[in-house]
Amino acid sequence: MIAPTTTEEKTKQFVEILSGTPDAKSLVRIRNEKADDKIRDSIRMTPGVQPFKHNYYTSEQFYQRDRQRGIITNVYGQRILRVTEDFITGVLGGLEDEVGDKAGMVMYETGYAWGMEDMRNFVKRSQGEFEVDFTKMGMGMMLETWWWPLTIEGWGTWQFDFREAKRDMLFIELYESAVAKTLGDIGAVVCYFYAGLFSAVFSVLSRKDFGCVEIQCYAMGADHCKFLISHAERVNAAAFWRSQGATGKDIMKKVRNA
């Protein structure tokens, strides 16, 4: 499959992802008898047992272990790979050995590709689980529903800031980054994978070709990571200011005043 290259092609892909239909296979483990597979304009209120189980975010409920086959899957039936910090360090180190200073770009593109596929699956799954048209879901609830599985899988916790959304600027605060926590304070931003992921997800949701740049990183001594999501011109400017030594607060002030 050839990746879309123009803004028009990307927008068509975003719309195609958002028009996905429910995937019954991913909901087998959380489905109850009340489920009727109808997609509504709002979430229906039902007493007692719900059509689908939503509270499954404990290790015992979220993971399914097949010890005979040596396989772990999540509650949606997706294959899970449990790795150590040494594995992450090894992957990043090996990548740098192979492509040098292009490693960050490769990780960004990898995160973007994963984000696009994850949104494709999430749209189908969430529509079925909540029996509501994806475009009619509340943004806050929808985003937390998307991120919760990533939290239990070890990708960290987050907060999103949409106060500048009308100006096409979104900010994400990421805590406990799997990459940054593994590498420690090395004096450089390292969460390119997350930046690519956020770029894909919010491009799909907004139907706009957004980029993302990390403007503050735990690996640079900060207590958490921070990302700017916006159009390419603004993202590139933020990346330049960061390269010149600007802090996350400095960059936020510059983009808001620009």
C-alpha positions in Angstrom: 0.0 0.0 0.0 1.4 3.4 -1.0 1.1 6.0 1.7 -0.9 9.2 0.8 1.4 12.1 -0.1 -0.7 15.1 -0.8 -3.0 16.9 1.6 -6.0 16.0 -0.5 -5.1 12.3 -0.4 -4.5 12.4 3.3 -7.9 14.1 3.9 -9.6 11.4 1.9 -7.9 8.8 4.1 -9.0 10.6 7.3 -12.6 10.6 6.1 -12.4 6.9 5.1 -11.1 6.0 8.6 -13.9 7.9 10.3 -16.5 6.2 8.2 -15.5 2.7 9.4 -18.3 0.3 10.5 -18.3 -1.6 13.8 -16.0 -4.6 14.2 -17.9 -7.3 16.0 -14.8 -9.6 16.3 -13.0 -7.1 18.5 -16.0 -6.9 20.9 -16.6 -10.6 21.6 -15.0 -10.6 25.0 -17.0 -7.5 26.3 -20.3 -8.1 24.7 -23.5 -8.9 26.7 -26.9 -10.1 25.8 -28.4 -6.6 25.7 -26.3 -5.6 22.7 -28.4 -5.1 19.6 -25.7 -3.9 17.2 -27.6 -0.7 16.3 -25.7 2.5 15.9 -27.5 5.5 17.4 -27.0 9.3 17.4 -26.4 9.2 21.2 -25.4 6.7 23.8 -28.5 4.8 25.1 -29.1 4.7 28.8 -30.0 1.2 30.1 -30.5 0.0 33.7 -28.6 -2.9 35.2 -26.1 -4.8 33.1 -24.9 -2.8 30.1 -24.8 -4.0 26.5 -21.0 -4.0 26.6 -18.7 -4.1 29.5 -16.6 -0.9 29.7 -14.7 -1.2 32.9 -12.0 -3.7 32.0 -8.9 -1.8 32.8 -7.2 -4.1 35.2 -4.4 -6.5 34.2 -6.6 -9.5 35.0 -9.4 -8.3 32.8 -7.5 -6.5 30.0 -5.0 -9.3 29.2 -5.8 -12.8 28.1 -2.9 -15.3 28.5 -2.6 -18.5 26.6 0.3 -20.2 28.5 0.4 -23.3 26.3 0.9 -21.2 23.1 3.0 -18.5 24.8 0.6 -15.8 23.6 -0.9 -12.7 25.2 -3.8 -10.8 23.7 -5.8 -7.9 25.0 -9.5 -7.7 25.5 -10.0 -6.8 21.9 -8.2 -9.9 20.6 -5.0 -8.1 19.6 -1.6 -9.8 20.1 0.4 -8.1 22.8 4.2 -8.2 23.2 5.6 -7.5 26.7 9.1 -6.1 26.6 11.7 -4.7 29.0 13.4 -1.3 29.1 16.5 -3.1 27.7 14.5 -4.0 24.6 13.5 -0.4 24.0 17.1 0.8 24.5 18.3 -1.9 22.1 15.8 -1.0 19.4 16.6 2.7 19.6 20.3 2.1 19.7 20.2 -0.3 16.8 18.2 2.2 14.8 20.7 4.9 15.4 23.5 2.6 14.4 21.8 1.9 11.1 20.4 5.4 10.0 22.3 7.8 12.3 20.6 11.2 12.8 17.6 10.0 10.7 16.5 7.7 13.6 14.1 10.3 15.0 12.4 10.7 11.6 12.0 6.9 11.3 10.5 6.7 14.7 8.1 9.6 13.9 7.0 7.9 10.7 6.6 4.6 12.6 4.4 6.3 15.2 2.4 8.0 12.5 1.7 4.7 10.7 0.7 3.0 14.0 -1.5 5.9 14.9 -3.4 5.7 11.6 -3.9 1.9 11.9 -4.9 2.3 15.6 -7.5 4.9 14.7 -8.9 2.7 12.0 -9.4 0.0 14.6 -10.6 2.3 17.3 -13.3 3.9 15.2 -14.8 0.5 14.4 -14.4 -0.8 18.0 -15.8 2.3 19.9 -18.8 2.6 17.6 -19.8 -1.0 18.4 -18.9 -0.8 22.1 -20.9 2.4 22.8 -23.5 1.8 20.0 -23.2 5.4 18.8 -22.0 7.1 15.6 -18.3 7.9 16.1 -18.7 11.5 15.0 -21.5 12.0 17.6 -19.3 10.9 20.6 -18.1 13.5 23.0 -14.5 14.5 22.4 -13.3 14.1 26.0 -14.9 10.7 26.5 -13.7 9.5 23.1 -10.1 10.5 23.7 -9.9 9.0 27.1 -11.5 5.8 25.7 -8.8 5.7 23.1 -5.9 6.4 25.5 -6.9 4.1 28.4 -5.6 0.9 26.7 -2.3 2.6 26.0 -2.0 3.6 29.7 -2.5 0.0 30.9 0.0 -1.2 28.3 2.7 1.1 29.7 2.7 4.1 27.4 2.0 6.6 30.1 -0.7 9.0 31.1 -1.7 12.2 29.5 -3.6 15.5 29.5 -4.8 17.4 26.5 -5.3 21.1 26.1 -7.7 22.3 23.5 -7.9 26.0 24.6 -6.2 27.1 21.3 -8.1 24.6 19.1 -9.8 27.4 17.1 -6.4 28.5 16.0 -5.5 24.9 15.1 -3.2 24.4 18.0 -3.4 21.5 20.5 -1.1 20.7 23.3 -0.5 17.3 24.9 1.2 16.7 28.3 2.6 13.2 28.6 3.6 11.6 31.9 5.7 8.4 32.3 6.8 8.2 28.6 8.0 4.7 28.0 10.8 6.0 25.8 11.9 9.0 27.9 11.7 7.1 31.2 13.8 4.3 29.7 16.6 6.5 28.4 16.6 9.0 31.3 18.1 12.5 31.3 20.3 12.5 28.2 19.8 16.2 27.3 17.7 15.6 24.1 14.1 15.1 23.1 13.5 11.4 22.4 9.7 10.9 22.0 9.5 11.0 18.2 7.3 7.9 18.2 4.7 9.6 20.4 4.9 12.8 18.2 4.1 10.7 15.1 1.3 8.9 16.9 -0.3 12.2 18.0 0.1 13.6 14.6 -1.9 10.7 13.0 -4.6 10.6 15.6 -5.4 14.3 15.7 -5.1 14.6 11.9 -7.8 11.9 11.6 -10.1 13.5 14.2 -9.8 17.0 12.8 -9.7 15.9 9.1 -6.7 18.2 8.8 -3.1 17.4 7.9 -1.5 18.1 11.3 2.1 17.6 12.4 3.4 17.3 15.9 6.6 18.3 17.7 7.8 17.6 21.2 8.6 20.9 22.8 9.6 19.6 26.2 10.9 16.2 27.2 11.5 14.2 30.4 14.8 13.2 28.8 15.9 16.8 28.9 15.3 17.1 32.7 11.6 18.2 32.6 9.2 16.4 34.9 7.0 15.4 31.9 6.9 15.7 28.1 4.9 18.2 26.1 3.8 18.2 22.5 2.5 20.8 20.0 0.1 19.6 17.3 -0.6 22.0 14.5 0.0 22.8 10.8 3.5 22.1 9.4 4.6 25.7 9.3 3.9 26.2 13.0 5.4 22.8 14.0 8.5 23.4 12.0 8.9 26.8 13.6 8.6 25.2 17.1 11.2 22.6 16.2 13.6 25.3 15.1 13.1 27.3 18.3 13.7 24.1 20.3 16.9 23.5 18.4 18.1 27.0 19.3 17.6 26.2 23.0 14.1 27.6 23.7 12.3 26.0 26.6 8.8 24.5 26.3 7.3 27.6 28.0 9.2 29.9 25.6 7.9 27.9 22.6 4.3 28.0 23.8 4.6 31.8 24.2 6.0 32.2 20.8 3.4 30.1 19.0 0.5 31.8 20.9 1.8 35.2 20.0 2.6 34.5 16.4 
